[in-house]
Amino acid sequence: MSLWGYYPPNEPLITIGADGIDSYSWGDKELEFMRCASCGCVTHYETIPELEKQKTAINFGLAREKVADVPIRYFNGAEEL
């Protein structure tokens, strides 16, 4: 199960480690997924600059123990559950 945190594009401070990142897009190419260049884990994604509504999504699935007390809203992609 994915666990994403959504933010305005300039709100989260994302620090890249020494291994760096790779990025990729697929489908409608409106999102750019960032992944660790060493292990390939997706760390976050950003909307492309051309979209009207900009956002950054952080993959909290990589740090579940650090966000264990944060309230979670569950949804199936169309509606909140």
QUIKA-V765515 format. One line per field, one symbol per residue. phi: phi as a letter, one per 30 degrees, with the letter a starting at -180 (. if undefined). psi: psi as a letter, one per 30 degrees, with the letter a starting at -180 (. if undefined). A space follows every 50 residues. Layout:
phi=???
psi=???
This chain:
phi=.dbcccbdecddccccdddibcbabaidhcbcdcbdddciddcabbdded ddccabbcddddbeddcecddcccbcjcadc
psi=kljkkkllfgekjjkklffallllllbfhfkjkklkfefgkkellkllff kejklkkkjfffheffgffkkkkklgfelk.
